[in-house]
Amino acid sequence: MNNKFSSKSAVSKSKYYPVYLSFGSNINNRKRNIEKALAELARNNINQIKISSYYKTSPVGPEQRDFYNLVGKFKTYLTPKELLNRIKEIENYLGRVKTVKWGPRIIDMDILFYSNKIIKEKKLTVPHKEIQNRLFILQPLNEISPNLIHPIYKKQIKTLLKITLTKFNDTVTKI
Ligand code: AMP
């Protein structure tokens, strides 16, 4: 058979999932690094739907420069594992060098949500396990998708943000 319904790849590629990714950078030109990561995603079948503003965040861990952070909603037909591998490849391509835990980085990309899937594997936890503790994720997420429901906590992002604001007072400023 040779019609568009017989091709395996055409079938699998018709299934796009919404995913949310986070971005952080605190080395060199921080905004430019995040822009480059966004451009690489677009070249890798991870299509942008909407992105937040940039936010400036005081760092956790060792003394270092402020981070620029952003979150985005994308759609992709990559599986969660393929998506993780792809974003790690892009981090390496953009020159990320592993240093100390929570140390400075050219680019850090994480998967926040993959549709409403819950994944607990050795190398991948989705939703990302720190969402509810990180204002630099919740604030930009609240800007683009306040009504999105966290599939484990069963709460909207705007509600999680309100709760987290009562617990942490890190400085996260929209720029
Ligand atoms: P990082 O320091 O942010 O680059 O993350 C280190 C490791 O966390 C990665 O190599 C992944 O295997 C693992 N990991 C687990 N869950 C996630 C997730 N939701 N997004 C990105 N990395 C994850």
Backbone and ligand atoms as CSV (ligand in chain L), in Angstrom:
chain,resi,resn,atom,element,x,y,z
A,1,MET,N,N,0.841,-1.200,0.000
A,1,MET,CA,C,0.000,0.000,0.000
A,1,MET,C,C,0.872,1.244,0.000
A,2,ASN,N,N,0.423,2.233,-0.705
A,2,ASN,CA,C,1.240,3.437,-0.711
A,2,ASN,C,C,0.352,4.679,-0.638
A,3,ASN,N,N,-0.444,4.759,0.390
A,3,ASN,CA,C,-1.196,5.994,0.590
A,3,ASN,C,C,-0.800,6.590,1.940
A,4,LYS,N,N,-1.281,7.781,2.218
A,4,LYS,CA,C,-0.779,8.472,3.407
A,4,LYS,C,C,-1.169,7.774,4.714
A,5,PHE,N,N,-2.152,6.874,4.681
A,5,PHE,CA,C,-2.541,6.191,5.917
A,5,PHE,C,C,-1.724,4.929,6.170
A,6,SER,N,N,-0.963,4.498,5.163
A,6,SER,CA,C,-0.223,3.250,5.328
A,6,SER,C,C,1.168,3.471,5.914
A,7,SER,N,N,1.628,4.724,5.930
A,7,SER,CA,C,2.992,4.950,6.400
A,7,SER,C,C,3.017,5.039,7.929
A,8,LYS,N,N,3.902,4.231,8.537
A,8,LYS,CA,C,3.992,4.189,9.995
A,8,LYS,C,C,4.368,5.572,10.550
A,9,SER,N,N,5.360,6.221,9.878
A,9,SER,CA,C,5.810,7.491,10.425
A,9,SER,C,C,4.719,8.555,10.302
A,10,ALA,N,N,3.931,8.494,9.218
A,10,ALA,CA,C,2.866,9.493,9.080
A,10,ALA,C,C,1.857,9.331,10.206
A,11,VAL,N,N,1.588,8.072,10.598
A,11,VAL,CA,C,0.632,7.846,11.676
A,11,VAL,C,C,1.208,8.372,12.989
A,12,SER,N,N,2.463,7.967,13.323
A,12,SER,CA,C,2.994,8.383,14.620
A,12,SER,C,C,3.185,9.894,14.681
A,13,LYS,N,N,3.563,10.509,13.561
A,13,LYS,CA,C,3.814,11.949,13.590
A,13,LYS,C,C,2.528,12.762,13.671
A,14,SER,N,N,1.380,12.085,13.459
A,14,SER,CA,C,0.144,12.853,13.561
A,14,SER,C,C,-0.248,13.049,15.015
A,15,LYS,N,N,0.460,12.357,15.929
A,15,LYS,CA,C,0.101,12.428,17.342
A,15,LYS,C,C,1.033,13.408,18.051
A,16,TYR,N,N,0.583,14.620,18.201
A,16,TYR,CA,C,1.389,15.629,18.882
A,16,TYR,C,C,0.935,15.765,20.323
A,17,TYR,N,N,1.883,15.948,21.217
A,17,TYR,CA,C,1.542,16.143,22.634
A,17,TYR,C,C,1.984,17.532,23.086
A,18,PRO,N,N,1.186,18.163,23.956
A,18,PRO,CA,C,1.647,19.426,24.521
A,18,PRO,C,C,2.673,19.157,25.623
A,19,VAL,N,N,3.757,19.898,25.608
A,19,VAL,CA,C,4.779,19.739,26.652
A,19,VAL,C,C,5.196,21.128,27.145
A,20,TYR,N,N,5.609,21.176,28.397
A,20,TYR,CA,C,6.136,22.417,28.966
A,20,TYR,C,C,7.593,22.194,29.332
A,21,LEU,N,N,8.433,23.145,28.932
A,21,LEU,CA,C,9.867,23.056,29.229
A,21,LEU,C,C,10.302,24.301,29.986
A,22,SER,N,N,11.332,24.148,30.841
A,22,SER,CA,C,11.894,25.327,31.511
A,22,SER,C,C,13.329,25.539,31.031
A,23,PHE,N,N,13.759,26.770,31.096
A,23,PHE,CA,C,15.084,27.177,30.606
A,23,PHE,C,C,15.742,28.059,31.660
A,24,GLY,N,N,17.039,27.882,31.850
A,24,GLY,CA,C,17.783,28.763,32.755
A,24,GLY,C,C,19.192,28.944,32.228
A,25,SER,N,N,19.747,30.139,32.468
A,25,SER,CA,C,21.128,30.402,32.046
A,25,SER,C,C,21.727,31.458,32.957
A,26,ASN,N,N,22.997,31.268,33.356
A,26,ASN,CA,C,23.656,32.353,34.105
A,26,ASN,C,C,25.121,32.536,33.706
A,27,ILE,N,N,25.439,32.165,32.468
A,27,ILE,CA,C,26.807,32.405,31.967
A,27,ILE,C,C,26.720,33.166,30.638
A,28,ASN,N,N,27.678,34.046,30.422
A,28,ASN,CA,C,27.778,34.840,29.182
A,28,ASN,C,C,26.482,35.604,28.916
A,29,ASN,N,N,26.052,35.614,27.648
A,29,ASN,CA,C,24.839,36.357,27.311
A,29,ASN,C,C,23.618,35.457,27.579
A,30,ARG,N,N,23.014,35.661,28.758
A,30,ARG,CA,C,21.997,34.720,29.249
A,30,ARG,C,C,20.766,34.670,28.349
A,31,LYS,N,N,20.345,35.850,27.875
A,31,LYS,CA,C,19.156,35.891,27.014
A,31,LYS,C,C,19.443,35.205,25.676
A,32,ARG,N,N,20.623,35.484,25.158
A,32,ARG,CA,C,21.035,34.903,23.871
A,32,ARG,C,C,21.104,33.370,23.968
A,33,ASN,N,N,21.606,32.867,25.103
A,33,ASN,CA,C,21.700,31.405,25.271
A,33,ASN,C,C,20.312,30.767,25.218
A,34,ILE,N,N,19.340,31.407,25.863
A,34,ILE,CA,C,17.978,30.852,25.868
A,34,ILE,C,C,17.370,30.970,24.471
A,35,GLU,N,N,17.653,32.090,23.795
A,35,GLU,CA,C,17.164,32.241,22.414
A,35,GLU,C,C,17.712,31.142,21.508
A,36,LYS,N,N,18.997,30.820,21.702
A,36,LYS,CA,C,19.615,29.771,20.885
A,36,LYS,C,C,18.958,28.427,21.158
A,37,ALA,N,N,18.664,28.160,22.427
A,37,ALA,CA,C,18.010,26.885,22.783
A,37,ALA,C,C,16.631,26.814,22.125
A,38,LEU,N,N,15.903,27.921,22.126
A,38,LEU,CA,C,14.569,27.937,21.510
A,38,LEU,C,C,14.676,27.673,20.003
A,39,ALA,N,N,15.699,28.251,19.383
A,39,ALA,CA,C,15.880,28.054,17.935
A,39,ALA,C,C,16.223,26.590,17.644
A,40,GLU,N,N,17.055,25.981,18.503
A,40,GLU,CA,C,17.422,24.563,18.300
A,40,GLU,C,C,16.209,23.655,18.454
A,41,LEU,N,N,15.331,23.970,19.411
A,41,LEU,CA,C,14.128,23.141,19.596
A,41,LEU,C,C,13.304,23.156,18.325
A,42,ALA,N,N,13.140,24.346,17.761
A,42,ALA,CA,C,12.325,24.482,16.548
A,42,ALA,C,C,12.894,23.629,15.418
A,43,ARG,N,N,14.238,23.498,15.381
A,43,ARG,CA,C,14.873,22.693,14.327
A,43,ARG,C,C,14.774,21.195,14.625
A,44,ASN,N,N,14.288,20.851,15.825
A,44,ASN,CA,C,14.269,19.454,16.263
A,44,ASN,C,C,12.853,18.927,16.514
A,45,ASN,N,N,11.893,19.421,15.766
A,45,ASN,CA,C,10.512,18.932,15.877
A,45,ASN,C,C,9.896,19.137,17.258
A,46,ILE,N,N,10.308,20.204,17.921
A,46,ILE,CA,C,9.705,20.569,19.205
A,46,ILE,C,C,9.191,21.996,18.967
A,47,ASN,N,N,7.910,22.079,18.608
A,47,ASN,CA,C,7.383,23.322,18.056
A,47,ASN,C,C,6.776,24.223,19.121
A,48,GLN,N,N,7.217,25.469,19.084
A,48,GLN,CA,C,6.804,26.424,20.095
A,48,GLN,C,C,5.336,26.808,19.958
A,49,ILE,N,N,4.609,26.791,21.048
A,49,ILE,CA,C,3.227,27.296,21.049
A,49,ILE,C,C,3.197,28.667,21.728
A,50,LYS,N,N,3.715,28.753,22.957
A,50,LYS,CA,C,3.871,30.079,23.572
A,50,LYS,C,C,4.994,30.072,24.594
A,51,ILE,N,N,5.602,31.234,24.766
A,51,ILE,CA,C,6.677,31.336,25.759
A,51,ILE,C,C,6.376,32.482,26.713
A,52,SER,N,N,6.933,32.379,27.918
A,52,SER,CA,C,6.754,33.433,28.924
A,52,SER,C,C,7.744,34.563,28.653
A,53,SER,N,N,7.639,35.595,29.460
A,53,SER,CA,C,8.682,36.628,29.484
A,53,SER,C,C,9.935,36.002,30.093
A,54,TYR,N,N,11.037,36.762,30.039
A,54,TYR,CA,C,12.246,36.354,30.770
A,54,TYR,C,C,12.100,36.810,32.218
A,55,TYR,N,N,12.629,36.008,33.127
A,55,TYR,CA,C,12.629,36.343,34.557
A,55,TYR,C,C,14.062,36.270,35.055
A,56,LYS,N,N,14.381,37.156,36.011
A,56,LYS,CA,C,15.720,37.151,36.606
A,56,LYS,C,C,15.578,36.583,38.015
A,57,THR,N,N,16.425,35.621,38.347
A,57,THR,CA,C,16.255,34.875,39.592
A,57,THR,C,C,17.548,34.807,40.365
A,58,SER,N,N,17.471,35.077,41.679
A,58,SER,CA,C,18.686,34.905,42.476
A,58,SER,C,C,18.974,33.406,42.618
A,59,PRO,N,N,20.255,33.005,42.484
A,59,PRO,CA,C,20.574,31.576,42.392
A,59,PRO,C,C,20.455,30.816,43.710
A,60,VAL,N,N,20.137,29.509,43.582
A,60,VAL,CA,C,20.167,28.584,44.712
A,60,VAL,C,C,21.589,28.026,44.724
A,61,GLY,N,N,22.123,27.654,45.891
A,61,GLY,CA,C,23.432,27.005,45.942
A,61,GLY,C,C,24.575,28.009,46.011
A,62,PRO,N,N,25.726,27.656,45.393
A,62,PRO,CA,C,26.920,28.503,45.534
A,62,PRO,C,C,26.723,29.926,45.000
A,63,GLU,N,N,27.524,30.839,45.563
A,63,GLU,CA,C,27.509,32.249,45.141
A,63,GLU,C,C,27.787,32.325,43.636
A,64,GLN,N,N,26.927,32.946,42.874
A,64,GLN,CA,C,27.101,33.042,41.419
A,64,GLN,C,C,26.150,34.102,40.869
A,65,ARG,N,N,26.269,34.338,39.575
A,65,ARG,CA,C,25.457,35.346,38.914
A,65,ARG,C,C,23.969,34.974,38.926
A,66,ASP,N,N,23.089,35.984,38.822
A,66,ASP,CA,C,21.650,35.711,38.721
A,66,ASP,C,C,21.354,34.891,37.464
A,67,PHE,N,N,20.324,34.086,37.547
A,67,PHE,CA,C,19.865,33.327,36.383
A,67,PHE,C,C,18.826,34.122,35.602
A,68,TYR,N,N,18.777,33.882,34.299
A,68,TYR,CA,C,17.616,34.258,33.503
A,68,TYR,C,C,16.815,32.975,33.323
A,69,ASN,N,N,15.523,33.067,33.533
A,69,ASN,CA,C,14.653,31.894,33.372
A,69,ASN,C,C,13.469,32.214,32.483
A,70,LEU,N,N,12.938,31.166,31.877
A,70,LEU,CA,C,11.772,31.296,30.995
A,70,LEU,C,C,11.122,29.914,30.942
A,71,VAL,N,N,9.819,29.870,30.732
A,71,VAL,CA,C,9.197,28.568,30.433
A,71,VAL,C,C,8.415,28.700,29.129
A,72,GLY,N,N,8.216,27.565,28.467
A,72,GLY,CA,C,7.485,27.585,27.210
A,72,GLY,C,C,6.595,26.378,27.073
A,73,LYS,N,N,5.529,26.567,26.272
A,73,LYS,CA,C,4.666,25.456,25.895
A,73,LYS,C,C,5.008,25.098,24.450
A,74,PHE,N,N,5.159,23.810,24.192
A,74,PHE,CA,C,5.541,23.320,22.869
A,74,PHE,C,C,4.634,22.160,22.496
A,75,LYS,N,N,4.704,21.740,21.240
A,75,LYS,CA,C,4.064,20.477,20.888
A,75,LYS,C,C,5.086,19.628,20.152
A,76,THR,N,N,5.007,18.331,20.426
A,76,THR,CA,C,5.970,17.427,19.806
A,76,THR,C,C,5.384,16.035,19.665
A,77,TYR,N,N,5.896,15.292,18.671
A,77,TYR,CA,C,5.514,13.887,18.575
A,77,TYR,C,C,6.610,12.995,19.158
A,78,LEU,N,N,7.683,13.592,19.681
A,78,LEU,CA,C,8.728,12.785,20.320
A,78,LEU,C,C,8.168,12.153,21.594
A,79,THR,N,N,8.620,10.964,21.920
A,79,THR,CA,C,8.210,10.336,23.182
A,79,THR,C,C,8.930,11.070,24.315
A,80,PRO,N,N,8.500,10.887,25.575
A,80,PRO,CA,C,9.189,11.568,26.681
A,80,PRO,C,C,10.700,11.298,26.694
A,81,LYS,N,N,11.089,10.033,26.476
A,81,LYS,CA,C,12.533,9.700,26.489
A,81,LYS,C,C,13.258,10.381,25.346
A,82,GLU,N,N,12.639,10.363,24.165
A,82,GLU,CA,C,13.264,11.026,23.013
A,82,GLU,C,C,13.408,12.524,23.272
A,83,LEU,N,N,12.373,13.088,23.896
A,83,LEU,CA,C,12.407,14.524,24.199
A,83,LEU,C,C,13.542,14.833,25.182
A,84,LEU,N,N,13.674,14.012,26.224
A,84,LEU,CA,C,14.756,14.223,27.200
A,84,LEU,C,C,16.115,14.134,26.499
A,85,ASN,N,N,16.283,13.099,25.666
A,85,ASN,CA,C,17.571,12.953,24.966
A,85,ASN,C,C,17.838,14.151,24.077
A,86,ARG,N,N,16.806,14.619,23.392
A,86,ARG,CA,C,16.969,15.744,22.469
A,86,ARG,C,C,17.373,17.015,23.223
A,87,ILE,N,N,16.724,17.263,24.383
A,87,ILE,CA,C,17.091,18.509,25.082
A,87,ILE,C,C,18.489,18.403,25.696
A,88,LYS,N,N,18.891,17.194,26.107
A,88,LYS,CA,C,20.256,17.022,26.640
A,88,LYS,C,C,21.285,17.233,25.508
A,89,GLU,N,N,20.943,16.738,24.300
A,89,GLU,CA,C,21.843,16.951,23.152
A,89,GLU,C,C,21.980,18.444,22.859
A,90,ILE,N,N,20.863,19.157,22.948
A,90,ILE,CA,C,20.904,20.604,22.663
A,90,ILE,C,C,21.736,21.320,23.735
A,91,GLU,N,N,21.583,20.917,25.000
A,91,GLU,CA,C,22.411,21.509,26.069
A,91,GLU,C,C,23.893,21.296,25.760
A,92,ASN,N,N,24.228,20.081,25.359
A,92,ASN,CA,C,25.645,19.802,25.055
A,92,ASN,C,C,26.115,20.610,23.860
A,93,TYR,N,N,25.272,20.676,22.835
A,93,TYR,CA,C,25.608,21.428,21.632
A,93,TYR,C,C,25.865,22.906,21.958
A,94,LEU,N,N,25.062,23.436,22.889
A,94,LEU,CA,C,25.223,24.850,23.235
A,94,LEU,C,C,26.382,25.072,24.206
A,95,GLY,N,N,27.035,23.972,24.578
A,95,GLY,CA,C,28.286,24.118,25.329
A,95,GLY,C,C,28.178,24.009,26.819
A,96,ARG,N,N,27.121,23.318,27.289
A,96,ARG,CA,C,27.022,23.189,28.735
A,96,ARG,C,C,28.093,22.249,29.263
A,97,VAL,N,N,28.782,22.674,30.317
A,97,VAL,CA,C,29.802,21.846,30.944
A,97,VAL,C,C,29.319,21.564,32.356
A,98,LYS,N,N,29.302,20.290,32.730
A,98,LYS,CA,C,28.865,19.936,34.094
A,98,LYS,C,C,29.895,20.431,35.089
A,99,THR,N,N,29.443,21.189,36.091
A,99,THR,CA,C,30.362,21.588,37.168
A,99,THR,C,C,29.750,21.073,38.465
A,100,VAL,N,N,29.783,21.863,39.496
A,100,VAL,CA,C,29.201,21.413,40.767
A,100,VAL,C,C,27.673,21.432,40.681
A,101,LYS,N,N,27.023,20.650,41.543
A,101,LYS,CA,C,25.561,20.656,41.614
A,101,LYS,C,C,25.104,22.083,41.853
A,102,TRP,N,N,24.096,22.510,41.129
A,102,TRP,CA,C,23.537,23.861,41.225
A,102,TRP,C,C,24.556,24.940,40.829
A,103,GLY,N,N,25.639,24.544,40.156
A,103,GLY,CA,C,26.651,25.517,39.760
A,103,GLY,C,C,26.222,26.305,38.538
A,104,PRO,N,N,27.082,27.262,38.078
A,104,PRO,CA,C,26.738,28.088,36.931
A,104,PRO,C,C,26.550,27.255,35.664
A,105,ARG,N,N,25.709,27.697,34.766
A,105,ARG,CA,C,25.468,26.930,33.544
A,105,ARG,C,C,25.063,27.811,32.372
A,106,ILE,N,N,25.564,27.435,31.186
A,106,ILE,CA,C,25.221,28.156,29.962
A,106,ILE,C,C,23.745,27.963,29.688
A,107,ILE,N,N,23.294,26.730,29.794
A,107,ILE,CA,C,21.871,26.476,29.559
A,107,ILE,C,C,21.436,25.232,30.333
A,108,ASP,N,N,20.292,25.338,30.957
A,108,ASP,CA,C,19.691,24.183,31.624
A,108,ASP,C,C,18.259,24.098,31.122
A,109,MET,N,N,17.902,22.923,30.636
A,109,MET,CA,C,16.535,22.726,30.137
A,109,MET,C,C,15.932,21.509,30.839
A,110,ASP,N,N,14.715,21.663,31.306
A,110,ASP,CA,C,14.030,20.545,31.968
A,110,ASP,C,C,12.645,20.362,31.388
A,111,ILE,N,N,12.161,19.111,31.480
A,111,ILE,CA,C,10.773,18.843,31.090
A,111,ILE,C,C,9.911,19.055,32.331
A,112,LEU,N,N,8.979,19.994,32.242
A,112,LEU,CA,C,8.078,20.251,33.381
A,112,LEU,C,C,6.879,19.318,33.315
A,113,PHE,N,N,6.184,19.354,32.181
A,113,PHE,CA,C,5.012,18.498,31.968
A,113,PHE,C,C,5.099,17.889,30.571
A,114,TYR,N,N,4.602,16.665,30.462
A,114,TYR,CA,C,4.440,16.043,29.141
A,114,TYR,C,C,2.981,15.626,29.093
A,115,SER,N,N,2.157,16.419,28.405
A,115,SER,CA,C,0.710,16.247,28.445
A,115,SER,C,C,0.317,16.086,29.917
A,116,ASN,N,N,-0.593,15.167,30.238
A,116,ASN,CA,C,-0.854,14.991,31.678
A,116,ASN,C,C,-0.293,13.667,32.187
A,117,LYS,N,N,0.785,13.226,31.539
A,117,LYS,CA,C,1.402,11.950,31.918
A,117,LYS,C,C,2.163,12.068,33.243
A,118,ILE,N,N,2.180,10.955,33.968
A,118,ILE,CA,C,2.991,10.852,35.178
A,118,ILE,C,C,4.028,9.770,34.909
A,119,ILE,N,N,5.309,10.143,34.978
A,119,ILE,CA,C,6.393,9.212,34.646
A,119,ILE,C,C,7.368,9.192,35.814
A,120,LYS,N,N,7.669,7.990,36.290
A,120,LYS,CA,C,8.671,7.883,37.366
A,120,LYS,C,C,9.677,6.837,36.953
A,121,GLU,N,N,10.699,7.274,36.237
A,121,GLU,CA,C,11.750,6.368,35.797
A,121,GLU,C,C,13.074,6.847,36.356
A,122,LYS,N,N,14.095,5.975,36.219
A,122,LYS,CA,C,15.397,6.319,36.795
A,122,LYS,C,C,15.896,7.678,36.276
A,123,LYS,N,N,15.764,7.889,34.970
A,123,LYS,CA,C,16.336,9.109,34.391
A,123,LYS,C,C,15.301,10.184,34.088
A,124,LEU,N,N,14.067,9.921,34.403
A,124,LEU,CA,C,13.048,10.907,34.035
A,124,LEU,C,C,11.863,10.879,34.997
A,125,THR,N,N,11.625,12.035,35.611
A,125,THR,CA,C,10.453,12.205,36.466
A,125,THR,C,C,9.612,13.334,35.882
A,126,VAL,N,N,8.376,13.015,35.546
A,126,VAL,CA,C,7.451,14.002,34.973
A,126,VAL,C,C,6.105,13.854,35.683
A,127,PRO,N,N,5.493,14.925,36.124
A,127,PRO,CA,C,5.969,16.293,36.124
A,127,PRO,C,C,7.296,16.437,36.884
A,128,HIS,N,N,8.089,17.435,36.493
A,128,HIS,CA,C,9.372,17.665,37.153
A,128,HIS,C,C,9.132,17.791,38.657
A,129,LYS,N,N,9.980,17.122,39.441
A,129,LYS,CA,C,9.647,17.001,40.854
A,129,LYS,C,C,9.813,18.286,41.675
A,130,GLU,N,N,10.401,19.327,41.101
A,130,GLU,CA,C,10.603,20.558,41.871
A,130,GLU,C,C,9.635,21.688,41.514
A,131,ILE,N,N,8.701,21.436,40.624
A,131,ILE,CA,C,7.821,22.531,40.162
A,131,ILE,C,C,7.213,23.297,41.341
A,132,GLN,N,N,6.675,22.544,42.297
A,132,GLN,CA,C,5.951,23.162,43.413
A,132,GLN,C,C,6.860,23.906,44.388
A,133,ASN,N,N,8.198,23.754,44.221
A,133,ASN,CA,C,9.140,24.443,45.125
A,133,ASN,C,C,9.845,25.611,44.455
A,134,ARG,N,N,9.579,25.844,43.166
A,134,ARG,CA,C,10.394,26.818,42.442
A,134,ARG,C,C,9.563,27.962,41.893
A,135,LEU,N,N,9.766,29.123,42.517
A,135,LEU,CA,C,9.032,30.301,42.031
A,135,LEU,C,C,9.482,30.686,40.629
A,136,PHE,N,N,10.740,30.400,40.289
A,136,PHE,CA,C,11.209,30.772,38.942
A,136,PHE,C,C,10.607,29.885,37.865
A,137,ILE,N,N,9.928,28.820,38.264
A,137,ILE,CA,C,9.144,28.029,37.307
A,137,ILE,C,C,7.672,28.424,37.392
A,138,LEU,N,N,7.162,28.521,38.618
A,138,LEU,CA,C,5.726,28.790,38.784
A,138,LEU,C,C,5.326,30.181,38.281
A,139,GLN,N,N,6.187,31.176,38.484
A,139,GLN,CA,C,5.806,32.535,38.048
A,139,GLN,C,C,5.674,32.632,36.526
A,140,PRO,N,N,6.691,32.185,35.767
A,140,PRO,CA,C,6.489,32.215,34.314
A,140,PRO,C,C,5.385,31.277,33.824
A,141,LEU,N,N,5.224,30.126,34.477
A,141,LEU,CA,C,4.137,29.208,34.080
A,141,LEU,C,C,2.781,29.864,34.289
A,142,ASN,N,N,2.670,30.580,35.409
A,142,ASN,CA,C,1.414,31.257,35.721
A,142,ASN,C,C,1.100,32.341,34.698
A,143,GLU,N,N,2.166,32.899,34.110
A,143,GLU,CA,C,1.957,33.935,33.087
A,143,GLU,C,C,1.334,33.321,31.819
A,144,ILE,N,N,1.778,32.110,31.442
A,144,ILE,CA,C,1.271,31.553,30.169
A,144,ILE,C,C,0.126,30.561,30.342
A,145,SER,N,N,0.070,29.851,31.460
A,145,SER,CA,C,-0.974,28.815,31.626
A,145,SER,C,C,-1.450,28.719,33.081
A,146,PRO,N,N,-2.087,29.776,33.591
A,146,PRO,CA,C,-2.476,29.751,35.017
A,146,PRO,C,C,-3.472,28.652,35.361
A,147,ASN,N,N,-4.245,28.210,34.373
A,147,ASN,CA,C,-5.286,27.206,34.666
A,147,ASN,C,C,-4.832,25.767,34.438
A,148,LEU,N,N,-3.598,25.608,33.988
A,148,LEU,CA,C,-3.074,24.251,33.783
A,148,LEU,C,C,-3.102,23.492,35.110
A,149,ILE,N,N,-3.533,22.228,35.052
A,149,ILE,CA,C,-3.649,21.438,36.287
A,149,ILE,C,C,-2.473,20.482,36.431
A,150,HIS,N,N,-1.821,20.546,37.582
A,150,HIS,CA,C,-0.720,19.628,37.878
A,150,HIS,C,C,-1.329,18.239,38.098
A,151,PRO,N,N,-0.930,17.247,37.284
A,151,PRO,CA,C,-1.626,15.953,37.346
A,151,PRO,C,C,-1.421,15.163,38.641
A,152,ILE,N,N,-0.433,15.531,39.441
A,152,ILE,CA,C,-0.270,14.826,40.730
A,152,ILE,C,C,-0.993,15.595,41.845
A,153,TYR,N,N,-0.732,16.898,41.938
A,153,TYR,CA,C,-1.362,17.686,43.018
A,153,TYR,C,C,-2.822,18.019,42.723
A,154,LYS,N,N,-3.208,17.843,41.451
A,154,LYS,CA,C,-4.589,18.148,41.023
A,154,LYS,C,C,-4.971,19.590,41.362
A,155,LYS,N,N,-4.007,20.468,41.236
A,155,LYS,CA,C,-4.257,21.887,41.490
A,155,LYS,C,C,-3.791,22.696,40.290
A,156,GLN,N,N,-4.459,23.840,40.083
A,156,GLN,CA,C,-4.042,24.716,38.994
A,156,GLN,C,C,-2.717,25.406,39.355
A,157,ILE,N,N,-1.990,25.808,38.306
A,157,ILE,CA,C,-0.711,26.490,38.521
A,157,ILE,C,C,-0.908,27.742,39.373
A,158,LYS,N,N,-1.996,28.492,39.140
A,158,LYS,CA,C,-2.189,29.737,39.918
A,158,LYS,C,C,-2.356,29.421,41.408
A,159,THR,N,N,-2.929,28.269,41.723
A,159,THR,CA,C,-3.110,27.877,43.123
A,159,THR,C,C,-1.776,27.426,43.719
A,160,LEU,N,N,-1.030,26.626,42.955
A,160,LEU,CA,C,0.298,26.194,43.436
A,160,LEU,C,C,1.195,27.408,43.681
A,161,LEU,N,N,1.107,28.392,42.789
A,161,LEU,CA,C,1.928,29.600,42.955
A,161,LEU,C,C,1.570,30.310,44.261
A,162,LYS,N,N,0.279,30.460,44.536
A,162,LYS,CA,C,-0.151,31.141,45.775
A,162,LYS,C,C,0.405,30.420,46.999
A,163,ILE,N,N,0.335,29.083,46.979
A,163,ILE,CA,C,0.826,28.299,48.117
A,163,ILE,C,C,2.339,28.483,48.267
A,164,THR,N,N,3.048,28.411,47.138
A,164,THR,CA,C,4.519,28.480,47.172
A,164,THR,C,C,4.994,29.865,47.607
A,165,LEU,N,N,4.239,30.900,47.247
A,165,LEU,CA,C,4.618,32.261,47.653
A,165,LEU,C,C,4.568,32.421,49.176
A,166,THR,N,N,3.776,31.611,49.845
A,166,THR,CA,C,3.728,31.708,51.321
A,166,THR,C,C,4.914,30.979,51.960
A,167,LYS,N,N,5.617,30.144,51.183
A,167,LYS,CA,C,6.717,29.337,51.757
A,167,LYS,C,C,8.104,29.874,51.426
A,168,PHE,N,N,8.252,30.479,50.248
A,168,PHE,CA,C,9.585,30.900,49.794
A,168,PHE,C,C,9.555,32.382,49.464
A,169,ASN,N,N,10.709,33.028,49.663
A,169,ASN,CA,C,10.731,34.441,49.271
A,169,ASN,C,C,11.907,34.755,48.347
A,170,ASP,N,N,12.254,33.815,47.449
A,170,ASP,CA,C,13.312,34.090,46.468
A,170,ASP,C,C,12.846,35.265,45.590
A,171,THR,N,N,13.833,35.999,45.088
A,171,THR,CA,C,13.477,37.137,44.246
A,171,THR,C,C,13.435,36.703,42.795
A,172,VAL,N,N,12.236,36.718,42.229
A,172,VAL,CA,C,12.058,36.366,40.817
A,172,VAL,C,C,11.390,37.579,40.157
A,173,THR,N,N,12.134,38.246,39.278
A,173,THR,CA,C,11.629,39.501,38.713
A,173,THR,C,C,11.456,39.371,37.214
A,174,LYS,N,N,10.282,39.753,36.737
A,174,LYS,CA,C,10.033,39.748,35.285
A,174,LYS,C,C,10.864,40.849,34.638
A,175,ILE,N,N,11.528,40.522,33.514
A,175,ILE,CA,C,12.355,41.580,32.891
A,175,ILE,C,C,11.881,41.862,31.461
L,1,AMP,P1,P,20.001,18.622,35.068
L,1,AMP,O1,O,21.006,18.828,36.155
L,1,AMP,O2,O,18.811,19.561,35.162
L,1,AMP,O3,O,20.593,18.629,33.692
L,1,AMP,O4,O,19.348,17.184,35.257
L,1,AMP,C1,C,20.131,16.021,35.479
L,1,AMP,C2,C,19.341,14.766,35.151
L,1,AMP,O5,O,18.015,14.830,35.676
L,1,AMP,C3,C,19.108,14.523,33.682
L,1,AMP,O6,O,20.225,13.946,33.067
L,1,AMP,C4,C,17.884,13.626,33.653
L,1,AMP,O7,O,18.205,12.267,33.475
L,1,AMP,C5,C,17.277,13.815,35.025
L,1,AMP,N1,N,15.852,14.198,34.960
L,1,AMP,C6,C,14.863,13.581,35.663
L,1,AMP,N2,N,13.676,14.135,35.408
L,1,AMP,C7,C,13.909,15.152,34.511
L,1,AMP,C8,C,13.044,16.099,33.854
L,1,AMP,N3,N,11.725,16.132,34.095
L,1,AMP,N4,N,13.619,16.969,32.988
L,1,AMP,C9,C,14.962,16.948,32.763
L,1,AMP,N5,N,15.829,16.095,33.349
L,1,AMP,C10,C,15.303,15.193,34.220
